[in-house]
Amino acid sequence: MATTSKTTAKKVVNVIELPIHEVEEKAVIVNIQGWRIRAHFDESLNEKKKESYTLGRTIPVEYTGDIEDIHSIKLLPLKGE
């Protein structure tokens, strides 16, 4: 009889500076290798911080996955400081 053990792999969180394409009410659309992806606002983010994201700027975004494989990327919510 075989026994199985359950192991949990911890996801590695990376940070990348991305250009802002558009700012929405609940998210910022960023550009990664020609793909537009939403980075959603965390509930802790205040209105002043949300307004600071303007077109043409870049923002640091935390993500998991491989930057070379666009379909493996998951952007983490933008948090207030």
Distance bins in CASP14 RR format, pairs under 12 A and 6 or more apart:
PFRMAT RR
TARGET T0000
AUTHOR 0000-0000-0000
RMODE 2
METHOD distances of the structure
MODEL  1
9 64 0 0 0 0 0 1 0 0 0 0 0
10 64 0 0 0 0 0 1 0 0 0 0 0
11 62 0 0 0 0 0 1 0 0 0 0 0
11 63 0 0 0 0 1 0 0 0 0 0 0
11 64 1 0 1 0 0 0 0 0 0 0 0
11 65 1 0 0 1 0 0 0 0 0 0 0
11 66 0 0 0 0 0 1 0 0 0 0 0
11 72 0 0 0 0 0 1 0 0 0 0 0
11 73 0 0 0 0 0 1 0 0 0 0 0
11 74 0 0 0 0 1 0 0 0 0 0 0
11 76 0 0 0 0 1 0 0 0 0 0 0
12 62 0 0 0 0 0 1 0 0 0 0 0
12 63 0 0 0 0 1 0 0 0 0 0 0
12 64 1 0 0 1 0 0 0 0 0 0 0
12 65 1 0 0 1 0 0 0 0 0 0 0
12 66 0 0 0 0 1 0 0 0 0 0 0
12 67 0 0 0 0 0 1 0 0 0 0 0
12 72 0 0 0 0 0 1 0 0 0 0 0
12 74 0 0 0 0 0 1 0 0 0 0 0
12 76 0 0 0 0 0 1 0 0 0 0 0
13 60 0 0 0 0 0 1 0 0 0 0 0
13 61 0 0 0 0 0 1 0 0 0 0 0
13 62 1 0 1 0 0 0 0 0 0 0 0
13 63 1 0 0 1 0 0 0 0 0 0 0
13 64 1 0 1 0 0 0 0 0 0 0 0
13 65 0 0 0 0 1 0 0 0 0 0 0
13 73 0 0 0 0 0 1 0 0 0 0 0
13 74 0 0 0 0 1 0 0 0 0 0 0
13 75 0 0 0 0 0 1 0 0 0 0 0
13 76 1 0 0 1 0 0 0 0 0 0 0
14 60 0 0 0 0 0 1 0 0 0 0 0
14 61 0 0 0 0 1 0 0 0 0 0 0
14 62 1 0 0 1 0 0 0 0 0 0 0
14 63 1 0 1 0 0 0 0 0 0 0 0
14 64 1 0 0 1 0 0 0 0 0 0 0
14 65 1 0 0 1 0 0 0 0 0 0 0
14 66 0 0 0 0 1 0 0 0 0 0 0
14 67 1 0 0 1 0 0 0 0 0 0 0
14 68 0 0 0 0 0 1 0 0 0 0 0
14 72 0 0 0 0 0 1 0 0 0 0 0
14 73 0 0 0 0 1 0 0 0 0 0 0
14 74 0 0 0 0 0 1 0 0 0 0 0
14 75 0 0 0 0 0 1 0 0 0 0 0
14 76 0 0 0 0 1 0 0 0 0 0 0
15 39 0 0 0 0 0 1 0 0 0 0 0
15 59 0 0 0 0 0 1 0 0 0 0 0
15 60 1 0 1 0 0 0 0 0 0 0 0
15 61 1 0 0 1 0 0 0 0 0 0 0
15 62 1 0 1 0 0 0 0 0 0 0 0
15 63 1 0 0 1 0 0 0 0 0 0 0
15 64 0 0 0 0 0 1 0 0 0 0 0
15 67 0 0 0 0 0 1 0 0 0 0 0
15 75 0 0 0 0 0 1 0 0 0 0 0
15 76 0 0 0 0 1 0 0 0 0 0 0
15 78 0 0 0 0 0 1 0 0 0 0 0
16 30 0 0 0 0 1 0 0 0 0 0 0
16 31 0 0 0 0 0 1 0 0 0 0 0
16 32 1 0 0 1 0 0 0 0 0 0 0
16 33 0 0 0 0 0 1 0 0 0 0 0
16 37 0 0 0 0 0 1 0 0 0 0 0
16 39 0 0 0 0 0 1 0 0 0 0 0
16 58 0 0 0 0 1 0 0 0 0 0 0
16 59 0 0 0 0 1 0 0 0 0 0 0
16 60 1 0 0 1 0 0 0 0 0 0 0
16 61 1 0 1 0 0 0 0 0 0 0 0
16 62 0 0 0 0 1 0 0 0 0 0 0
16 63 1 0 0 1 0 0 0 0 0 0 0
16 64 0 0 0 0 0 1 0 0 0 0 0
16 65 0 0 0 0 0 1 0 0 0 0 0
16 66 0 0 0 0 0 1 0 0 0 0 0
16 67 1 0 0 1 0 0 0 0 0 0 0
16 73 0 0 0 0 1 0 0 0 0 0 0
16 75 0 0 0 0 1 0 0 0 0 0 0
16 76 0 0 0 0 0 1 0 0 0 0 0
17 30 0 0 0 0 1 0 0 0 0 0 0
17 31 0 0 0 0 0 1 0 0 0 0 0
17 32 0 0 0 0 0 1 0 0 0 0 0
17 57 0 0 0 0 0 1 0 0 0 0 0
17 58 1 0 1 0 0 0 0 0 0 0 0
17 59 1 0 0 1 0 0 0 0 0 0 0
17 60 1 0 1 0 0 0 0 0 0 0 0
17 61 1 0 0 1 0 0 0 0 0 0 0
17 62 0 0 0 0 0 1 0 0 0 0 0
17 63 0 0 0 0 0 1 0 0 0 0 0
17 67 0 0 0 0 0 1 0 0 0 0 0
18 28 0 0 0 0 1 0 0 0 0 0 0
18 29 0 0 0 0 1 0 0 0 0 0 0
18 30 1 0 1 0 0 0 0 0 0 0 0
18 31 1 0 0 1 0 0 0 0 0 0 0
18 32 1 0 0 1 0 0 0 0 0 0 0
18 33 0 0 0 0 0 1 0 0 0 0 0
18 34 0 0 0 0 0 1 0 0 0 0 0
18 35 0 0 0 0 0 1 0 0 0 0 0
18 36 0 0 0 0 0 1 0 0 0 0 0
18 37 0 0 0 0 1 0 0 0 0 0 0
18 38 0 0 0 0 0 1 0 0 0 0 0
18 39 1 0 0 1 0 0 0 0 0 0 0
18 53 0 0 0 0 0 1 0 0 0 0 0
18 56 0 0 0 0 0 1 0 0 0 0 0
18 57 0 0 0 0 1 0 0 0 0 0 0
18 58 1 0 0 1 0 0 0 0 0 0 0
18 59 1 0 0 1 0 0 0 0 0 0 0
18 60 1 0 0 1 0 0 0 0 0 0 0
18 61 1 0 1 0 0 0 0 0 0 0 0
18 62 0 0 0 0 0 1 0 0 0 0 0
18 63 0 0 0 0 1 0 0 0 0 0 0
18 67 0 0 0 0 0 1 0 0 0 0 0
18 73 0 0 0 0 0 1 0 0 0 0 0
18 75 0 0 0 0 1 0 0 0 0 0 0
18 78 0 0 0 0 0 1 0 0 0 0 0
19 28 0 0 0 0 0 1 0 0 0 0 0
19 29 0 0 0 0 0 1 0 0 0 0 0
19 30 1 0 0 1 0 0 0 0 0 0 0
19 31 1 0 1 0 0 0 0 0 0 0 0
19 32 0 0 0 0 1 0 0 0 0 0 0
19 33 0 0 0 0 0 1 0 0 0 0 0
19 34 0 0 0 0 0 1 0 0 0 0 0
19 36 0 0 0 0 0 1 0 0 0 0 0
19 37 0 0 0 0 0 1 0 0 0 0 0
19 39 0 0 0 0 0 1 0 0 0 0 0
19 53 0 0 0 0 0 1 0 0 0 0 0
19 54 0 0 0 0 0 1 0 0 0 0 0
19 55 0 0 0 0 1 0 0 0 0 0 0
19 56 1 0 0 1 0 0 0 0 0 0 0
19 57 1 0 0 1 0 0 0 0 0 0 0
19 58 1 0 1 0 0 0 0 0 0 0 0
19 59 0 0 0 0 1 0 0 0 0 0 0
19 60 0 0 0 0 0 1 0 0 0 0 0
19 61 0 0 0 0 0 1 0 0 0 0 0
20 27 0 0 0 0 0 1 0 0 0 0 0
20 28 1 0 1 0 0 0 0 0 0 0 0
20 29 1 0 0 1 0 0 0 0 0 0 0
20 30 1 0 0 1 0 0 0 0 0 0 0
20 31 0 0 0 0 1 0 0 0 0 0 0
20 32 0 0 0 0 0 1 0 0 0 0 0
20 36 0 0 0 0 0 1 0 0 0 0 0
20 37 0 0 0 0 0 1 0 0 0 0 0
20 38 0 0 0 0 0 1 0 0 0 0 0
20 39 0 0 0 0 1 0 0 0 0 0 0
20 50 0 0 0 0 0 1 0 0 0 0 0
20 52 0 0 0 0 0 1 0 0 0 0 0
20 53 1 0 1 0 0 0 0 0 0 0 0
20 54 1 0 0 1 0 0 0 0 0 0 0
20 55 1 0 0 1 0 0 0 0 0 0 0
20 56 1 0 1 0 0 0 0 0 0 0 0
20 57 1 0 1 0 0 0 0 0 0 0 0
20 58 1 0 0 1 0 0 0 0 0 0 0
20 59 1 0 0 1 0 0 0 0 0 0 0
20 60 0 0 0 0 0 1 0 0 0 0 0
20 61 0 0 0 0 1 0 0 0 0 0 0
20 78 0 0 0 0 0 1 0 0 0 0 0
21 27 0 0 0 0 0 1 0 0 0 0 0
21 28 0 0 0 0 1 0 0 0 0 0 0
21 29 1 0 1 0 0 0 0 0 0 0 0
21 30 1 0 0 1 0 0 0 0 0 0 0
21 31 1 0 1 0 0 0 0 0 0 0 0
21 32 0 0 0 0 0 1 0 0 0 0 0
21 34 0 0 0 0 1 0 0 0 0 0 0
21 35 0 0 0 0 0 1 0 0 0 0 0
21 36 1 0 1 0 0 0 0 0 0 0 0
21 37 0 0 0 0 1 0 0 0 0 0 0
21 38 0 0 0 0 1 0 0 0 0 0 0
21 39 0 0 0 0 0 1 0 0 0 0 0
21 53 0 0 0 0 0 1 0 0 0 0 0
21 54 0 0 0 0 0 1 0 0 0 0 0
21 55 1 0 0 1 0 0 0 0 0 0 0
21 56 0 0 0 0 1 0 0 0 0 0 0
21 57 0 0 0 0 0 1 0 0 0 0 0
21 58 0 0 0 0 0 1 0 0 0 0 0
21 59 0 0 0 0 0 1 0 0 0 0 0
22 28 1 0 0 1 0 0 0 0 0 0 0
22 29 1 0 1 0 0 0 0 0 0 0 0
22 30 0 0 0 0 1 0 0 0 0 0 0
22 31 0 0 0 0 1 0 0 0 0 0 0
22 36 1 0 0 1 0 0 0 0 0 0 0
22 37 0 0 0 0 0 1 0 0 0 0 0
22 38 0 0 0 0 1 0 0 0 0 0 0
22 39 0 0 0 0 0 1 0 0 0 0 0
22 53 0 0 0 0 1 0 0 0 0 0 0
22 54 0 0 0 0 0 1 0 0 0 0 0
22 55 1 0 0 1 0 0 0 0 0 0 0
22 56 0 0 0 0 1 0 0 0 0 0 0
22 57 0 0 0 0 0 1 0 0 0 0 0
23 29 1 0 0 1 0 0 0 0 0 0 0
23 30 0 0 0 0 0 1 0 0 0 0 0
23 38 0 0 0 0 0 1 0 0 0 0 0
23 39 0 0 0 0 0 1 0 0 0 0 0
23 41 0 0 0 0 1 0 0 0 0 0 0
23 49 0 0 0 0 0 1 0 0 0 0 0
23 50 1 0 0 1 0 0 0 0 0 0 0
23 51 0 0 0 0 1 0 0 0 0 0 0
23 52 0 0 0 0 1 0 0 0 0 0 0
23 53 1 0 1 0 0 0 0 0 0 0 0
23 54 1 0 0 1 0 0 0 0 0 0 0
23 55 1 0 0 1 0 0 0 0 0 0 0
23 56 0 0 0 0 1 0 0 0 0 0 0
23 57 0 0 0 0 1 0 0 0 0 0 0
23 59 0 0 0 0 0 1 0 0 0 0 0
23 78 0 0 0 0 0 1 0 0 0 0 0
24 30 0 0 0 0 0 1 0 0 0 0 0
24 36 0 0 0 0 0 1 0 0 0 0 0
24 38 1 0 0 1 0 0 0 0 0 0 0
24 39 0 0 0 0 0 1 0 0 0 0 0
24 40 0 0 0 0 1 0 0 0 0 0 0
24 41 0 0 0 0 1 0 0 0 0 0 0
24 50 0 0 0 0 1 0 0 0 0 0 0
24 53 0 0 0 0 1 0 0 0 0 0 0
24 55 0 0 0 0 0 1 0 0 0 0 0
24 78 0 0 0 0 0 1 0 0 0 0 0
25 38 0 0 0 0 0 1 0 0 0 0 0
25 40 0 0 0 0 0 1 0 0 0 0 0
25 41 0 0 0 0 1 0 0 0 0 0 0
25 45 0 0 0 0 0 1 0 0 0 0 0
25 47 0 0 0 0 0 1 0 0 0 0 0
25 50 0 0 0 0 1 0 0 0 0 0 0
25 51 0 0 0 0 0 1 0 0 0 0 0
25 53 0 0 0 0 0 1 0 0 0 0 0
26 38 0 0 0 0 1 0 0 0 0 0 0
26 39 0 0 0 0 0 1 0 0 0 0 0
26 40 1 0 0 1 0 0 0 0 0 0 0
26 41 1 0 1 0 0 0 0 0 0 0 0
26 42 0 0 0 0 0 1 0 0 0 0 0
26 43 0 0 0 0 0 1 0 0 0 0 0
26 45 0 0 0 0 1 0 0 0 0 0 0
26 50 0 0 0 0 1 0 0 0 0 0 0
26 77 0 0 0 0 0 1 0 0 0 0 0
26 78 0 0 0 0 0 1 0 0 0 0 0
27 36 0 0 0 0 0 1 0 0 0 0 0
27 37 0 0 0 0 1 0 0 0 0 0 0
27 38 1 0 1 0 0 0 0 0 0 0 0
27 39 1 0 0 1 0 0 0 0 0 0 0
27 40 1 0 1 0 0 0 0 0 0 0 0
27 41 1 0 0 1 0 0 0 0 0 0 0
27 42 0 0 0 0 0 1 0 0 0 0 0
27 45 0 0 0 0 0 1 0 0 0 0 0
27 50 0 0 0 0 1 0 0 0 0 0 0
27 53 0 0 0 0 1 0 0 0 0 0 0
27 59 0 0 0 0 0 1 0 0 0 0 0
27 61 0 0 0 0 0 1 0 0 0 0 0
27 75 0 0 0 0 1 0 0 0 0 0 0
27 77 0 0 0 0 1 0 0 0 0 0 0
27 78 0 0 0 0 1 0 0 0 0 0 0
28 36 0 0 0 0 0 1 0 0 0 0 0
28 37 0 0 0 0 1 0 0 0 0 0 0
28 38 1 0 0 1 0 0 0 0 0 0 0
28 39 1 0 1 0 0 0 0 0 0 0 0
28 40 0 0 0 0 1 0 0 0 0 0 0
28 41 1 0 0 1 0 0 0 0 0 0 0
28 42 0 0 0 0 0 1 0 0 0 0 0
28 45 0 0 0 0 0 1 0 0 0 0 0
28 49 0 0 0 0 0 1 0 0 0 0 0
28 50 0 0 0 0 1 0 0 0 0 0 0
28 51 0 0 0 0 0 1 0 0 0 0 0
28 52 0 0 0 0 0 1 0 0 0 0 0
28 53 1 0 1 0 0 0 0 0 0 0 0
28 54 0 0 0 0 0 1 0 0 0 0 0
28 55 0 0 0 0 0 1 0 0 0 0 0
28 56 0 0 0 0 0 1 0 0 0 0 0
28 57 0 0 0 0 1 0 0 0 0 0 0
28 58 0 0 0 0 0 1 0 0 0 0 0
28 59 1 0 0 1 0 0 0 0 0 0 0
28 60 0 0 0 0 0 1 0 0 0 0 0
28 61 0 0 0 0 1 0 0 0 0 0 0
28 75 0 0 0 0 1 0 0 0 0 0 0
28 77 0 0 0 0 0 1 0 0 0 0 0
28 78 1 0 0 1 0 0 0 0 0 0 0
29 35 0 0 0 0 0 1 0 0 0 0 0
29 36 1 0 1 0 0 0 0 0 0 0 0
29 37 1 0 0 1 0 0 0 0 0 0 0
29 38 1 0 1 0 0 0 0 0 0 0 0
29 39 1 0 0 1 0 0 0 0 0 0 0
29 40 0 0 0 0 0 1 0 0 0 0 0
29 53 0 0 0 0 0 1 0 0 0 0 0
29 55 0 0 0 0 0 1 0 0 0 0 0
29 56 0 0 0 0 0 1 0 0 0 0 0
29 59 0 0 0 0 0 1 0 0 0 0 0
29 61 0 0 0 0 0 1 0 0 0 0 0
29 75 0 0 0 0 0 1 0 0 0 0 0
29 78 0 0 0 0 0 1 0 0 0 0 0
30 36 1 0 0 1 0 0 0 0 0 0 0
30 37 1 0 1 0 0 0 0 0 0 0 0
30 38 1 0 0 1 0 0 0 0 0 0 0
30 39 1 0 1 0 0 0 0 0 0 0 0
30 40 0 0 0 0 0 1 0 0 0 0 0
30 53 0 0 0 0 1 0 0 0 0 0 0
30 55 0 0 0 0 0 1 0 0 0 0 0
30 56 0 0 0 0 0 1 0 0 0 0 0
30 57 0 0 0 0 0 1 0 0 0 0 0
30 58 0 0 0 0 1 0 0 0 0 0 0
30 59 1 0 0 1 0 0 0 0 0 0 0
30 60 0 0 0 0 0 1 0 0 0 0 0
30 61 1 0 0 1 0 0 0 0 0 0 0
30 62 0 0 0 0 0 1 0 0 0 0 0
30 63 0 0 0 0 1 0 0 0 0 0 0
30 73 0 0 0 0 0 1 0 0 0 0 0
30 75 1 0 0 1 0 0 0 0 0 0 0
30 78 0 0 0 0 1 0 0 0 0 0 0
31 37 1 0 0 1 0 0 0 0 0 0 0
31 38 0 0 0 0 0 1 0 0 0 0 0
31 39 0 0 0 0 0 1 0 0 0 0 0
31 55 0 0 0 0 0 1 0 0 0 0 0
31 56 0 0 0 0 0 1 0 0 0 0 0
31 58 0 0 0 0 1 0 0 0 0 0 0
31 59 0 0 0 0 0 1 0 0 0 0 0
31 61 0 0 0 0 0 1 0 0 0 0 0
31 70 0 0 0 0 0 1 0 0 0 0 0
31 75 0 0 0 0 0 1 0 0 0 0 0
32 38 0 0 0 0 0 1 0 0 0 0 0
32 39 0 0 0 0 1 0 0 0 0 0 0
32 58 0 0 0 0 0 1 0 0 0 0 0
32 61 0 0 0 0 1 0 0 0 0 0 0
32 63 0 0 0 0 1 0 0 0 0 0 0
32 65 0 0 0 0 0 1 0 0 0 0 0
32 66 0 0 0 0 0 1 0 0 0 0 0
32 67 1 0 0 1 0 0 0 0 0 0 0
32 68 0 0 0 0 0 1 0 0 0 0 0
32 69 0 0 0 0 0 1 0 0 0 0 0
32 70 1 0 0 1 0 0 0 0 0 0 0
32 71 0 0 0 0 0 1 0 0 0 0 0
32 72 0 0 0 0 0 1 0 0 0 0 0
32 73 1 0 0 1 0 0 0 0 0 0 0
32 74 0 0 0 0 0 1 0 0 0 0 0
32 75 0 0 0 0 1 0 0 0 0 0 0
33 66 0 0 0 0 0 1 0 0 0 0 0
33 67 0 0 0 0 1 0 0 0 0 0 0
33 68 0 0 0 0 1 0 0 0 0 0 0
33 69 0 0 0 0 0 1 0 0 0 0 0
33 70 1 0 1 0 0 0 0 0 0 0 0
33 71 0 0 0 0 0 1 0 0 0 0 0
33 73 0 0 0 0 1 0 0 0 0 0 0
34 70 0 0 0 0 1 0 0 0 0 0 0
35 67 0 0 0 0 0 1 0 0 0 0 0
35 69 0 0 0 0 0 1 0 0 0 0 0
35 70 1 0 1 0 0 0 0 0 0 0 0
35 71 0 0 0 0 1 0 0 0 0 0 0
35 73 0 0 0 0 1 0 0 0 0 0 0
35 75 0 0 0 0 0 1 0 0 0 0 0
36 70 0 0 0 0 0 1 0 0 0 0 0
36 75 0 0 0 0 0 1 0 0 0 0 0
37 61 0 0 0 0 1 0 0 0 0 0 0
37 63 0 0 0 0 1 0 0 0 0 0 0
37 67 0 0 0 0 0 1 0 0 0 0 0
37 70 0 0 0 0 1 0 0 0 0 0 0
37 71 0 0 0 0 0 1 0 0 0 0 0
37 73 1 0 0 1 0 0 0 0 0 0 0
37 74 0 0 0 0 1 0 0 0 0 0 0
37 75 1 0 0 1 0 0 0 0 0 0 0
37 76 0 0 0 0 0 1 0 0 0 0 0
38 61 0 0 0 0 0 1 0 0 0 0 0
38 73 0 0 0 0 0 1 0 0 0 0 0
38 74 0 0 0 0 0 1 0 0 0 0 0
38 75 1 0 0 1 0 0 0 0 0 0 0
38 76 0 0 0 0 0 1 0 0 0 0 0
38 77 0 0 0 0 0 1 0 0 0 0 0
38 78 0 0 0 0 0 1 0 0 0 0 0
39 45 0 0 0 0 0 1 0 0 0 0 0
39 50 0 0 0 0 0 1 0 0 0 0 0
39 53 0 0 0 0 1 0 0 0 0 0 0
39 58 0 0 0 0 0 1 0 0 0 0 0
39 59 1 0 0 1 0 0 0 0 0 0 0
39 60 0 0 0 0 0 1 0 0 0 0 0
39 61 1 0 1 0 0 0 0 0 0 0 0
39 62 0 0 0 0 1 0 0 0 0 0 0
39 63 0 0 0 0 1 0 0 0 0 0 0
39 73 0 0 0 0 0 1 0 0 0 0 0
39 74 0 0 0 0 0 1 0 0 0 0 0
39 75 1 0 1 0 0 0 0 0 0 0 0
39 76 1 0 0 1 0 0 0 0 0 0 0
39 77 1 0 0 1 0 0 0 0 0 0 0
39 78 1 0 1 0 0 0 0 0 0 0 0
39 79 0 0 0 0 0 1 0 0 0 0 0
40 50 0 0 0 0 0 1 0 0 0 0 0
40 61 0 0 0 0 0 1 0 0 0 0 0
40 74 0 0 0 0 0 1 0 0 0 0 0
40 75 1 0 0 1 0 0 0 0 0 0 0
40 76 0 0 0 0 1 0 0 0 0 0 0
40 77 1 0 1 0 0 0 0 0 0 0 0
40 78 1 0 0 1 0 0 0 0 0 0 0
40 79 0 0 0 0 0 1 0 0 0 0 0
41 47 0 0 0 0 0 1 0 0 0 0 0
41 49 0 0 0 0 1 0 0 0 0 0 0
41 50 1 0 0 1 0 0 0 0 0 0 0
41 51 0 0 0 0 0 1 0 0 0 0 0
41 52 0 0 0 0 0 1 0 0 0 0 0
41 53 0 0 0 0 1 0 0 0 0 0 0
41 59 0 0 0 0 0 1 0 0 0 0 0
41 61 0 0 0 0 0 1 0 0 0 0 0
41 75 0 0 0 0 0 1 0 0 0 0 0
41 76 0 0 0 0 0 1 0 0 0 0 0
41 77 1 0 0 1 0 0 0 0 0 0 0
41 78 1 0 1 0 0 0 0 0 0 0 0
41 79 0 0 0 0 1 0 0 0 0 0 0
41 80 0 0 0 0 1 0 0 0 0 0 0
42 49 0 0 0 0 0 1 0 0 0 0 0
42 50 0 0 0 0 0 1 0 0 0 0 0
42 62 0 0 0 0 0 1 0 0 0 0 0
42 75 0 0 0 0 0 1 0 0 0 0 0
42 76 0 0 0 0 1 0 0 0 0 0 0
42 77 1 1 0 0 0 0 0 0 0 0 0
42 78 1 0 0 1 0 0 0 0 0 0 0
42 79 1 0 1 0 0 0 0 0 0 0 0
42 80 1 0 0 1 0 0 0 0 0 0 0
42 81 0 0 0 0 0 1 0 0 0 0 0
43 50 0 0 0 0 0 1 0 0 0 0 0
43 77 0 0 0 0 1 0 0 0 0 0 0
43 78 0 0 0 0 0 1 0 0 0 0 0
43 79 0 0 0 0 1 0 0 0 0 0 0
43 80 0 0 0 0 1 0 0 0 0 0 0
44 50 0 0 0 0 0 1 0 0 0 0 0
44 77 0 0 0 0 1 0 0 0 0 0 0
44 78 0 0 0 0 1 0 0 0 0 0 0
44 79 1 0 1 0 0 0 0 0 0 0 0
44 80 1 0 1 0 0 0 0 0 0 0 0
44 81 0 0 0 0 1 0 0 0 0 0 0
45 51 0 0 0 0 0 1 0 0 0 0 0
45 52 0 0 0 0 0 1 0 0 0 0 0
45 53 0 0 0 0 1 0 0 0 0 0 0
45 59 0 0 0 0 0 1 0 0 0 0 0
45 77 0 0 0 0 1 0 0 0 0 0 0
45 78 1 0 1 0 0 0 0 0 0 0 0
45 79 1 0 0 1 0 0 0 0 0 0 0
45 80 1 0 1 0 0 0 0 0 0 0 0
45 81 0 0 0 0 1 0 0 0 0 0 0
46 52 0 0 0 0 1 0 0 0 0 0 0
46 78 0 0 0 0 0 1 0 0 0 0 0
46 79 0 0 0 0 0 1 0 0 0 0 0
46 80 1 0 0 1 0 0 0 0 0 0 0
46 81 0 0 0 0 1 0 0 0 0 0 0
47 53 0 0 0 0 0 1 0 0 0 0 0
47 80 0 0 0 0 0 1 0 0 0 0 0
48 80 0 0 0 0 0 1 0 0 0 0 0
48 81 0 0 0 0 0 1 0 0 0 0 0
49 59 0 0 0 0 0 1 0 0 0 0 0
49 78 0 0 0 0 1 0 0 0 0 0 0
49 79 0 0 0 0 1 0 0 0 0 0 0
49 80 1 0 1 0 0 0 0 0 0 0 0
49 81 1 0 0 1 0 0 0 0 0 0 0
50 59 0 0 0 0 0 1 0 0 0 0 0
50 78 0 0 0 0 1 0 0 0 0 0 0
50 79 0 0 0 0 0 1 0 0 0 0 0
50 80 0 0 0 0 1 0 0 0 0 0 0
51 57 0 0 0 0 0 1 0 0 0 0 0
52 59 0 0 0 0 1 0 0 0 0 0 0
52 78 0 0 0 0 0 1 0 0 0 0 0
52 80 0 0 0 0 0 1 0 0 0 0 0
52 81 0 0 0 0 0 1 0 0 0 0 0
53 59 1 0 0 1 0 0 0 0 0 0 0
53 60 0 0 0 0 0 1 0 0 0 0 0
53 61 0 0 0 0 0 1 0 0 0 0 0
53 78 0 0 0 0 1 0 0 0 0 0 0
53 80 0 0 0 0 0 1 0 0 0 0 0
59 75 0 0 0 0 0 1 0 0 0 0 0
59 78 1 0 0 1 0 0 0 0 0 0 0
59 79 0 0 0 0 0 1 0 0 0 0 0
59 80 0 0 0 0 0 1 0 0 0 0 0
60 75 0 0 0 0 0 1 0 0 0 0 0
60 76 0 0 0 0 0 1 0 0 0 0 0
60 78 0 0 0 0 1 0 0 0 0 0 0
60 79 0 0 0 0 0 1 0 0 0 0 0
60 81 0 0 0 0 0 1 0 0 0 0 0
61 67 0 0 0 0 0 1 0 0 0 0 0
61 73 0 0 0 0 1 0 0 0 0 0 0
61 74 0 0 0 0 0 1 0 0 0 0 0
61 75 1 0 1 0 0 0 0 0 0 0 0
61 76 1 0 0 1 0 0 0 0 0 0 0
61 77 0 0 0 0 1 0 0 0 0 0 0
61 78 1 0 0 1 0 0 0 0 0 0 0
61 79 0 0 0 0 0 1 0 0 0 0 0
62 73 0 0 0 0 0 1 0 0 0 0 0
62 74 0 0 0 0 1 0 0 0 0 0 0
62 75 1 0 0 1 0 0 0 0 0 0 0
62 76 1 0 1 0 0 0 0 0 0 0 0
62 77 0 0 0 0 1 0 0 0 0 0 0
62 78 0 0 0 0 1 0 0 0 0 0 0
62 79 0 0 0 0 1 0 0 0 0 0 0
63 69 0 0 0 0 0 1 0 0 0 0 0
63 70 0 0 0 0 0 1 0 0 0 0 0
63 72 0 0 0 0 1 0 0 0 0 0 0
63 73 1 0 1 0 0 0 0 0 0 0 0
63 74 1 0 0 1 0 0 0 0 0 0 0
63 75 1 0 1 0 0 0 0 0 0 0 0
63 76 1 0 0 1 0 0 0 0 0 0 0
63 77 0 0 0 0 0 1 0 0 0 0 0
63 78 0 0 0 0 0 1 0 0 0 0 0
64 72 0 0 0 0 1 0 0 0 0 0 0
64 73 1 0 0 1 0 0 0 0 0 0 0
64 74 1 0 1 0 0 0 0 0 0 0 0
64 75 0 0 0 0 1 0 0 0 0 0 0
64 76 1 0 0 1 0 0 0 0 0 0 0
65 71 0 0 0 0 1 0 0 0 0 0 0
65 72 1 0 1 0 0 0 0 0 0 0 0
65 73 1 0 1 0 0 0 0 0 0 0 0
65 74 1 0 0 1 0 0 0 0 0 0 0
65 75 0 0 0 0 0 1 0 0 0 0 0
65 76 0 0 0 0 0 1 0 0 0 0 0
66 72 1 0 1 0 0 0 0 0 0 0 0
66 73 1 0 0 1 0 0 0 0 0 0 0
66 74 0 0 0 0 0 1 0 0 0 0 0
67 73 1 0 0 1 0 0 0 0 0 0 0
67 74 0 0 0 0 0 1 0 0 0 0 0
67 75 0 0 0 0 0 1 0 0 0 0 0
END
